[in-house]
Amino acid sequence: MATLNAVAEQIGERTHIDADECAYRKGISKRHWMRLVDRGAAPQPIRLGRLVRWSLTTLAEWERGGCKPIRQVGRAG
């Protein structure tokens, strides 16, 4: 995966996007996107210092899977 990211950067393709772009991609507000992330309904970001980014690969896999919640919340059985 690391080599794929390196190649993508060399040819000018981005591998990660910010919250604004994630929200735009889903057709929702940035605030709503962050609520989804906070409650575990959307993929968690990668944090690099103050930068918060989401992997396009992770987002694409999540979308292909039907945008199911990432984290299951509730009582253990």
PyRosetta script that sets phi, psi and omega in degrees:
from pyrosetta import init, pose_from_sequence

init()
pose = pose_from_sequence("MATLNAVAEQIGERTHIDADECAYRKGISKRHWMRLVDRGAAPQPIRLGRLVRWSLTTLAEWERGGCKPIRQVGRAG")
pose.set_psi(1, -39.0)
pose.set_omega(1, -179.4)
pose.set_phi(2, -61.1)
pose.set_psi(2, -39.0)
pose.set_omega(2, -179.4)
pose.set_phi(3, -69.3)
pose.set_psi(3, -35.1)
pose.set_omega(3, 176.6)
pose.set_phi(4, -61.9)
pose.set_psi(4, -43.3)
pose.set_omega(4, 178.1)
pose.set_phi(5, -63.9)
pose.set_psi(5, -41.2)
pose.set_omega(5, -179.9)
pose.set_phi(6, -63.4)
pose.set_psi(6, -43.2)
pose.set_omega(6, 178.9)
pose.set_phi(7, -64.8)
pose.set_psi(7, -42.8)
pose.set_omega(7, 179.9)
pose.set_phi(8, -61.0)
pose.set_psi(8, -41.1)
pose.set_omega(8, 178.7)
pose.set_phi(9, -66.0)
pose.set_psi(9, -36.7)
pose.set_omega(9, -179.2)
pose.set_phi(10, -65.7)
pose.set_psi(10, -34.3)
pose.set_omega(10, -178.6)
pose.set_phi(11, -95.7)
pose.set_psi(11, 7.1)
pose.set_omega(11, 173.3)
pose.set_phi(12, 90.5)
pose.set_psi(12, 7.4)
pose.set_omega(12, 177.4)
pose.set_phi(13, -87.6)
pose.set_psi(13, 140.6)
pose.set_omega(13, 177.8)
pose.set_phi(14, -86.1)
pose.set_psi(14, 148.0)
pose.set_omega(14, 179.6)
pose.set_phi(15, -112.0)
pose.set_psi(15, -13.2)
pose.set_omega(15, -178.8)
pose.set_phi(16, -138.2)
pose.set_psi(16, 149.2)
pose.set_omega(16, 178.8)
pose.set_phi(17, -131.3)
pose.set_psi(17, 162.4)
pose.set_omega(17, -178.4)
pose.set_phi(18, -90.9)
pose.set_psi(18, 178.9)
pose.set_omega(18, -176.1)
pose.set_phi(19, -62.9)
pose.set_psi(19, -36.8)
pose.set_omega(19, 178.8)
pose.set_phi(20, -59.9)
pose.set_psi(20, -44.5)
pose.set_omega(20, -179.0)
pose.set_phi(21, -70.5)
pose.set_psi(21, -35.2)
pose.set_omega(21, 176.3)
pose.set_phi(22, -62.2)
pose.set_psi(22, -45.7)
pose.set_omega(22, -179.7)
pose.set_phi(23, -63.1)
pose.set_psi(23, -44.4)
pose.set_omega(23, 178.8)
pose.set_phi(24, -60.4)
pose.set_psi(24, -42.6)
pose.set_omega(24, -179.7)
pose.set_phi(25, -59.5)
pose.set_psi(25, -35.6)
pose.set_omega(25, -179.1)
pose.set_phi(26, -93.2)
pose.set_psi(26, -8.6)
pose.set_omega(26, 179.6)
pose.set_phi(27, 75.2)
pose.set_psi(27, 33.3)
pose.set_omega(27, 180.0)
pose.set_phi(28, -130.4)
pose.set_psi(28, 173.8)
pose.set_omega(28, 178.6)
pose.set_phi(29, -78.2)
pose.set_psi(29, 159.7)
pose.set_omega(29, 177.1)
pose.set_phi(30, -61.7)
pose.set_psi(30, -38.9)
pose.set_omega(30, -179.9)
pose.set_phi(31, -62.3)
pose.set_psi(31, -42.8)
pose.set_omega(31, 178.9)
pose.set_phi(32, -66.1)
pose.set_psi(32, -40.7)
pose.set_omega(32, 177.4)
pose.set_phi(33, -57.2)
pose.set_psi(33, -45.9)
pose.set_omega(33, -178.9)
pose.set_phi(34, -65.6)
pose.set_psi(34, -34.0)
pose.set_omega(34, 175.0)
pose.set_phi(35, -63.7)
pose.set_psi(35, -42.1)
pose.set_omega(35, 177.8)
pose.set_phi(36, -60.5)
pose.set_psi(36, -43.1)
pose.set_omega(36, 179.7)
pose.set_phi(37, -64.9)
pose.set_psi(37, -45.8)
pose.set_omega(37, -178.1)
pose.set_phi(38, -60.4)
pose.set_psi(38, -36.3)
pose.set_omega(38, -178.9)
pose.set_phi(39, -91.8)
pose.set_psi(39, 3.7)
pose.set_omega(39, 175.5)
pose.set_phi(40, 84.8)
pose.set_psi(40, 15.0)
pose.set_omega(40, 179.8)
pose.set_phi(41, -88.4)
pose.set_psi(41, -9.9)
pose.set_omega(41, 179.5)
pose.set_phi(42, -135.0)
pose.set_psi(42, 160.7)
pose.set_omega(42, -178.9)
pose.set_phi(43, -58.4)
pose.set_psi(43, 146.2)
pose.set_omega(43, 177.1)
pose.set_phi(44, -77.0)
pose.set_psi(44, 147.5)
pose.set_omega(44, -179.6)
pose.set_phi(45, -81.6)
pose.set_psi(45, 169.8)
pose.set_omega(45, 171.1)
pose.set_phi(46, -99.8)
pose.set_psi(46, 129.2)
pose.set_omega(46, -178.7)
pose.set_phi(47, -108.1)
pose.set_psi(47, 125.7)
pose.set_omega(47, 177.2)
pose.set_phi(48, -122.7)
pose.set_psi(48, 89.2)
pose.set_omega(48, -173.5)
pose.set_phi(49, 66.0)
pose.set_psi(49, -120.4)
pose.set_omega(49, 179.2)
pose.set_phi(50, -88.8)
pose.set_psi(50, -10.6)
pose.set_omega(50, 179.5)
pose.set_phi(51, -77.9)
pose.set_psi(51, 137.7)
pose.set_omega(51, 177.1)
pose.set_phi(52, -125.3)
pose.set_psi(52, 118.8)
pose.set_omega(52, -176.0)
pose.set_phi(53, -137.1)
pose.set_psi(53, 153.2)
pose.set_omega(53, 176.4)
pose.set_phi(54, -114.6)
pose.set_psi(54, 138.2)
pose.set_omega(54, 178.3)
pose.set_phi(55, -71.4)
pose.set_psi(55, 130.2)
pose.set_omega(55, 177.7)
pose.set_phi(56, -64.0)
pose.set_psi(56, -34.0)
pose.set_omega(56, 178.3)
pose.set_phi(57, -64.1)
pose.set_psi(57, -46.3)
pose.set_omega(57, 179.2)
pose.set_phi(58, -63.1)
pose.set_psi(58, -43.2)
pose.set_omega(58, 179.1)
pose.set_phi(59, -63.4)
pose.set_psi(59, -41.9)
pose.set_omega(59, -179.8)
pose.set_phi(60, -63.9)
pose.set_psi(60, -41.7)
pose.set_omega(60, 178.3)
pose.set_phi(61, -64.5)
pose.set_psi(61, -42.1)
pose.set_omega(61, 179.3)
pose.set_phi(62, -62.5)
pose.set_psi(62, -42.8)
pose.set_omega(62, 179.2)
pose.set_phi(63, -67.1)
pose.set_psi(63, -41.4)
pose.set_omega(63, 177.6)
pose.set_phi(64, -62.2)
pose.set_psi(64, -30.9)
pose.set_omega(64, 179.4)
pose.set_phi(65, -82.2)
pose.set_psi(65, 5.4)
pose.set_omega(65, 177.3)
pose.set_phi(66, 90.4)
pose.set_psi(66, 16.1)
pose.set_omega(66, 177.8)
pose.set_phi(67, 57.5)
pose.set_psi(67, 39.6)
pose.set_omega(67, 178.9)
pose.set_phi(68, -72.2)
pose.set_psi(68, 151.0)
pose.set_omega(68, 179.0)
pose.set_phi(69, -55.7)
pose.set_psi(69, 140.0)
pose.set_omega(69, -179.2)
pose.set_phi(70, -77.1)
pose.set_psi(70, -45.6)
pose.set_omega(70, -175.9)
pose.set_phi(71, -107.2)
pose.set_psi(71, 129.4)
pose.set_omega(71, 176.9)
pose.set_phi(72, -88.7)
pose.set_psi(72, 122.1)
pose.set_omega(72, -179.1)
pose.set_phi(73, -111.1)
pose.set_psi(73, 135.7)
pose.set_omega(73, 177.8)
pose.set_phi(74, 152.2)
pose.set_psi(74, -173.4)
pose.set_omega(74, -178.7)
pose.set_phi(75, -80.7)
pose.set_psi(75, 144.3)
pose.set_omega(75, 174.2)
pose.set_phi(76, -78.6)
pose.set_psi(76, 138.4)
pose.set_omega(76, -172.5)
pose.set_phi(77, -58.9)
pose.dump_pdb("model.pdb")
